[in-house]
Amino acid sequence: MREWQRGIKALADEGRLKNTTVLLTGANLLDVREGTERLPGRRGKLAKLDYEQLPLTFAEFIQLKEPDIELNSQESLLFHQDLLLYRFDDFLLTGGFLPAINQLKKTGRIPSWIYQLYLSWIEGDIGRAGKLERNLYQIAGRILEHHTTPVSWLSIARESGITSHATVQEYVEILEKMYVLQVTPFLDLSTQTPKYRKNRKIYFQDPLIFHCFSGKNNSIGDNFYFESKRLLNNPQDKSKLVEAVVGAHIKRYSGECYYWQGKKEIDFLARQHQKIMYVEVKYQGQIKPSDFNWCSNILPGKNKLVVATKHQFLQRKDLCLIPVPLFLIQISSM
């Protein structure tokens, strides 16, 4: 319904909503968000007014798929480590979207209509925002090309044939409000403040949405699922997607997420209990702890670097190696 917020505003101004709770929902995320912003002073006095129904996190995914695993028990997580790693591969295909999760369980694959469903949702919201579908896919194609690496608005504009870098920024900000993308800015370690003018990393927030755009970008027709499987068979591509998943979970539970880059790079930084958490993602075979000796000269104070690995464990004063599935589960309770 167009201009629905005017009706709510009129009812509130007439005093007809006293002692009344109005639950507003909608599939158009931009419309719901922007509409509520036009109701200042008419939304009540509760501490929390907005609730987001987002795709499942990995911890919620495991609760659904393997309810016998005790997520609050380190012993249980370690005992089921191989099963968690196996389920994590499923999560990298389905993301947190229930239709994809159910279809993979029922048929052993994800049908193409699932991918088309979510692409249609995104195209529809972009169109309703007055933006062009053509620009959406040109920009998304460049983001896929630079996935996990810092990039400027200007570079994306030039590579995608968009006239203005401001246009690129506007599209990305809209897609971030729709929970399609996550923009990760640079954090200055000396001042512990973000620098928004520097290049930023741009990730897809959910694996399934990543596969939607990756398949569309590669013009694979109706073979989205098999293209997803092919991509995940490439260790480098898989590692990039794992990094995106880790970043999305950090942002979701910490509320903010940054990166740092000098001669070396730290994938993610986030404030946690008035301290900064430093996270590097190394989803590969064997990792040498000595590879991270440089951190002692970079991290301020007695901060520890957390390295999200494929299967390695290590606990040291300055370094923690932890398998990605366990990290994703444990960060949900931090």
C-alpha positions as CSV (number, residue, x, y, z in Angstrom):
1,M,0.0,0.0,0.0
2,R,1.5,3.3,-1.0
3,E,1.9,6.0,1.7
4,W,0.7,3.6,4.3
5,Q,2.5,5.6,7.0
6,R,0.1,8.6,6.4
7,G,-2.8,6.4,7.6
8,I,-0.9,5.3,10.7
9,K,0.1,8.9,11.4
10,A,-3.5,10.1,11.1
11,L,-4.8,7.5,13.5
12,A,-2.1,8.3,16.0
13,D,-2.7,12.0,15.8
14,E,-6.5,11.4,16.3
15,G,-5.7,9.5,19.5
16,R,-7.2,6.3,18.2
17,L,-4.0,4.2,18.8
18,K,-3.8,4.8,22.6
19,N,-3.0,1.6,24.4
20,T,-2.7,-0.2,21.1
21,T,0.1,-2.1,19.5
22,V,0.3,-2.0,15.7
23,L,2.4,-4.7,14.1
24,L,3.7,-3.6,10.7
25,T,5.3,-6.1,8.4
26,G,6.1,-6.2,4.7
27,A,8.3,-7.8,2.0
28,N,9.6,-4.4,0.8
29,L,12.4,-3.8,3.3
30,L,13.1,-0.3,2.0
31,D,9.4,0.7,2.2
32,V,9.0,-0.5,5.8
33,R,12.3,1.1,7.0
34,E,11.7,4.4,5.3
35,G,8.0,4.5,6.3
36,T,8.8,4.1,10.0
37,E,11.3,6.9,9.8
38,R,8.4,9.2,8.9
39,L,6.6,8.5,12.2
40,P,8.7,10.4,14.7
41,G,7.1,10.6,18.1
42,R,4.3,8.2,17.1
43,R,6.0,4.8,17.7
44,G,5.7,4.4,21.5
45,K,8.3,4.4,24.2
46,L,9.5,0.8,24.2
47,A,13.2,0.2,24.4
48,K,13.1,-1.9,21.2
49,L,10.7,-1.0,18.3
50,D,12.2,-2.7,15.3
51,Y,12.6,-6.5,14.9
52,E,14.4,-8.0,12.0
53,Q,13.6,-11.5,10.7
54,L,17.0,-12.3,9.1
55,P,18.3,-15.6,7.5
56,L,19.5,-18.2,10.0
57,T,22.9,-17.8,11.5
58,F,25.1,-20.9,11.4
59,A,24.3,-21.6,15.1
60,E,20.6,-21.5,14.3
61,F,21.2,-23.7,11.3
62,I,22.9,-26.3,13.5
63,Q,20.1,-26.1,16.0
64,L,17.7,-26.9,13.2
65,K,19.8,-29.7,11.5
66,E,21.5,-31.2,14.5
67,P,19.4,-30.5,17.6
68,D,21.4,-33.1,19.7
69,I,24.6,-31.0,19.6
70,E,24.8,-28.8,22.7
71,L,26.0,-25.5,21.4
72,N,26.9,-24.2,24.9
73,S,29.1,-27.1,25.5
74,Q,32.8,-27.0,24.4
75,E,33.0,-30.7,24.9
76,S,30.0,-31.4,22.6
77,L,31.3,-29.1,19.9
78,L,34.7,-30.7,19.9
79,F,33.2,-34.2,19.8
80,H,31.0,-33.2,16.8
81,Q,33.7,-31.2,15.0
82,D,33.7,-33.4,11.8
83,L,29.9,-33.2,11.7
84,L,29.9,-29.4,12.1
85,L,32.4,-29.1,9.3
86,Y,30.2,-31.3,7.1
87,R,27.1,-29.2,7.9
88,F,29.1,-26.0,7.3
89,D,29.6,-27.1,3.7
90,D,25.8,-27.4,3.5
91,F,25.4,-23.9,5.0
92,L,27.8,-22.5,2.3
93,L,25.2,-23.7,-0.3
94,T,21.9,-22.9,1.4
95,G,22.8,-19.9,3.6
96,G,20.2,-19.2,6.2
97,F,17.2,-19.3,3.9
98,L,14.7,-22.0,4.9
99,P,13.3,-22.7,1.4
100,A,16.8,-23.6,0.2
101,I,17.6,-25.6,3.4
102,N,14.4,-27.6,3.0
103,Q,14.9,-28.3,-0.7
104,L,18.4,-29.5,-0.2
105,K,17.2,-31.9,2.4
106,K,14.2,-33.2,0.4
107,T,15.8,-33.5,-3.1
108,G,19.6,-33.3,-2.5
109,R,19.8,-30.1,-4.5
110,I,18.5,-26.5,-4.7
111,P,16.2,-25.9,-7.7
112,S,16.7,-22.9,-9.8
113,W,13.4,-21.3,-8.9
114,I,14.8,-20.7,-5.4
115,Y,17.6,-18.5,-6.8
116,Q,15.2,-16.8,-9.2
117,L,12.8,-16.1,-6.3
118,Y,15.4,-14.1,-4.4
119,L,16.8,-12.4,-7.4
120,S,13.2,-11.3,-8.3
121,W,12.8,-9.9,-4.7
122,I,16.0,-7.9,-5.0
123,E,15.1,-6.7,-8.6
124,G,11.7,-5.6,-7.4
125,D,12.9,-3.6,-4.5
126,I,15.6,-2.0,-6.6
127,G,13.0,-1.0,-9.2
128,R,10.6,0.4,-6.5
129,A,13.5,2.5,-5.3
130,G,13.7,4.1,-8.7
131,K,17.0,2.3,-9.7
132,L,17.9,0.3,-12.8
133,E,18.2,-3.4,-12.9
134,R,21.0,-3.1,-15.4
135,N,23.1,-1.0,-13.0
136,L,22.4,-3.4,-10.2
137,Y,24.0,-6.3,-12.0
138,Q,26.9,-4.3,-13.4
139,I,27.8,-3.1,-9.9
140,A,27.3,-6.6,-8.4
141,G,29.6,-8.1,-11.0
142,R,32.4,-5.8,-10.0
143,I,31.8,-6.5,-6.3
144,L,32.1,-10.2,-7.1
145,E,35.4,-9.5,-8.8
146,H,36.7,-7.6,-5.8
147,H,35.1,-9.9,-3.2
148,T,37.3,-9.8,0.0
149,T,39.6,-7.1,-1.3
150,P,39.4,-3.4,-0.5
151,V,38.0,-1.3,-3.4
152,S,37.0,2.3,-4.0
153,W,33.6,3.6,-5.3
154,L,35.5,5.1,-8.2
155,S,37.1,1.8,-9.2
156,I,33.7,0.0,-9.2
157,A,32.2,2.9,-11.3
158,R,34.9,2.8,-13.9
159,E,34.9,-0.9,-14.2
160,S,31.2,-1.2,-14.4
161,G,30.7,1.7,-16.8
162,I,28.7,3.7,-14.3
163,T,29.1,7.4,-14.9
164,S,29.4,8.5,-11.2
165,H,31.0,6.9,-8.2
166,A,28.2,8.5,-6.1
167,T,25.7,6.4,-8.1
168,V,27.6,3.2,-7.1
169,Q,27.7,4.2,-3.5
170,E,23.9,4.9,-3.5
171,Y,23.2,1.4,-5.0
172,V,25.5,-0.3,-2.5
173,E,23.9,1.6,0.4
174,I,20.4,0.5,-0.8
175,L,21.6,-3.1,-1.0
176,E,23.1,-2.9,2.4
177,K,19.7,-1.7,3.8
178,M,18.1,-4.7,2.1
179,Y,20.7,-7.1,3.8
180,V,22.1,-8.1,0.5
181,L,25.6,-6.5,1.0
182,Q,27.8,-5.7,3.9
183,V,30.2,-2.7,3.6
184,T,33.3,-3.1,5.9
185,P,35.2,0.1,6.3
186,F,38.9,0.6,7.3
187,L,39.7,1.1,11.0
188,D,42.7,3.2,12.0
189,L,44.5,1.2,14.8
190,S,46.2,4.3,16.2
191,T,43.0,6.2,16.8
192,Q,40.6,3.2,16.8
193,T,38.2,5.2,14.5
194,P,36.8,4.2,11.1
195,K,38.1,6.0,8.0
196,Y,35.2,6.0,5.5
197,R,37.1,7.8,2.8
198,K,39.5,4.9,2.4
199,N,38.7,1.8,0.3
200,R,36.3,-0.6,1.8
201,K,35.5,-4.3,1.6
202,I,32.1,-5.3,0.3
203,Y,30.7,-8.7,1.1
204,F,27.5,-10.5,0.3
205,Q,25.7,-11.1,3.6
206,D,24.5,-14.6,2.9
207,P,25.9,-17.5,0.9
208,L,22.7,-18.2,-1.0
209,I,22.5,-14.5,-2.1
210,F,26.1,-14.7,-3.2
211,H,25.3,-17.7,-5.3
212,C,22.3,-15.9,-6.9
213,F,24.5,-13.1,-8.1
214,S,27.5,-15.2,-9.0
215,G,25.3,-17.5,-11.1
216,K,23.6,-14.5,-12.8
217,N,27.0,-12.9,-13.4
218,N,28.3,-16.0,-15.0
219,S,25.2,-16.4,-17.2
220,I,24.7,-20.0,-16.1
221,G,21.0,-20.2,-17.0
222,D,19.2,-22.7,-14.9
223,N,22.3,-24.4,-13.4
224,F,22.6,-22.2,-10.3
225,Y,23.1,-25.2,-7.9
226,F,25.7,-26.9,-10.0
227,E,27.6,-23.6,-10.5
228,S,27.5,-23.2,-6.7
229,K,29.0,-26.7,-6.2
230,R,31.7,-26.0,-8.8
231,L,32.6,-22.7,-7.1
232,L,32.9,-24.4,-3.7
233,N,35.2,-27.1,-5.2
234,N,37.7,-24.3,-5.8
235,P,39.6,-23.8,-2.5
236,Q,40.3,-20.1,-3.2
237,D,36.7,-19.3,-4.1
238,K,35.5,-21.3,-1.1
239,S,37.9,-19.4,1.2
240,K,36.5,-16.1,0.0
241,L,33.0,-17.1,0.7
242,V,33.9,-18.4,4.2
243,E,35.5,-15.0,4.9
244,A,32.2,-13.3,3.9
245,V,30.3,-15.6,6.3
246,V,32.6,-14.8,9.2
247,G,32.3,-11.1,8.5
248,A,28.5,-11.3,8.4
249,H,28.4,-13.1,11.7
250,I,30.7,-10.6,13.4
251,K,28.6,-7.7,12.2
252,R,25.4,-9.4,13.3
253,Y,26.5,-10.1,16.8
254,S,28.8,-7.1,17.4
255,G,26.8,-4.5,15.5
256,E,29.9,-3.2,13.6
257,C,32.7,-4.7,11.6
258,Y,35.9,-3.2,10.1
259,Y,39.2,-4.3,8.5
260,W,42.8,-3.0,8.8
261,Q,45.5,-3.0,6.1
262,G,49.1,-2.0,6.2
263,K,52.0,-4.2,5.1
264,K,49.8,-7.0,6.4
265,E,46.1,-7.2,6.7
266,I,43.6,-8.1,9.4
267,D,40.3,-9.3,7.9
268,F,37.9,-8.1,10.7
269,L,37.9,-5.9,13.7
270,A,35.0,-5.4,16.0
271,R,34.4,-3.8,19.4
272,Q,33.4,-6.3,22.1
273,H,33.0,-5.5,25.8
274,Q,34.9,-2.2,25.3
275,K,37.8,-4.1,23.7
276,I,38.5,-4.7,20.0
277,M,38.4,-8.3,18.7
278,Y,40.9,-9.0,15.9
279,V,39.9,-11.9,13.5
280,E,41.8,-13.3,10.5
281,V,40.2,-16.0,8.3
282,K,42.5,-18.8,7.0
283,Y,40.3,-21.5,5.7
284,Q,43.0,-23.8,4.4
285,G,45.0,-27.0,5.2
286,Q,47.9,-26.4,7.6
287,I,48.6,-23.1,9.3
288,K,51.9,-22.2,11.0
289,P,51.5,-20.1,14.2
290,S,54.8,-18.5,13.3
291,D,53.1,-16.9,10.3
292,F,51.4,-14.5,12.7
293,N,54.4,-13.4,14.7
294,W,54.0,-10.0,13.0
295,C,50.9,-9.3,15.0
296,S,52.8,-8.5,18.2
297,N,54.2,-5.4,16.5
298,I,50.8,-4.3,15.2
299,L,48.1,-5.1,17.8
300,P,48.0,-2.5,20.6
301,G,48.4,-3.6,24.2
302,K,47.9,-7.3,25.0
303,N,45.3,-8.0,22.4
304,K,45.0,-11.5,20.9
305,L,44.6,-12.4,17.2
306,V,41.8,-14.9,16.6
307,V,42.4,-17.0,13.4
308,A,39.4,-18.8,12.1
309,T,40.8,-22.0,10.5
310,K,39.5,-25.0,8.7
311,H,40.2,-27.5,11.5
312,Q,43.2,-26.4,13.6
313,F,43.1,-25.5,17.3
314,L,45.6,-23.5,19.4
315,Q,45.4,-21.3,22.5
316,R,48.2,-18.9,23.3
317,K,48.3,-15.6,25.1
318,D,48.7,-13.7,21.8
319,L,47.1,-16.1,19.4
320,C,44.0,-18.3,19.1
321,L,43.4,-20.8,16.3
322,I,39.8,-22.0,16.1
323,P,37.9,-23.9,13.4
324,V,35.4,-21.6,11.6
325,P,32.2,-23.7,12.5
326,L,33.1,-23.4,16.2
327,F,33.9,-19.7,16.0
328,L,30.6,-19.0,14.3
329,I,28.7,-20.9,17.0
330,Q,30.7,-19.4,19.9
331,I,30.5,-15.8,18.7
332,S,26.7,-16.1,18.9
333,S,26.9,-16.3,22.7
334,M,29.7,-13.8,23.3
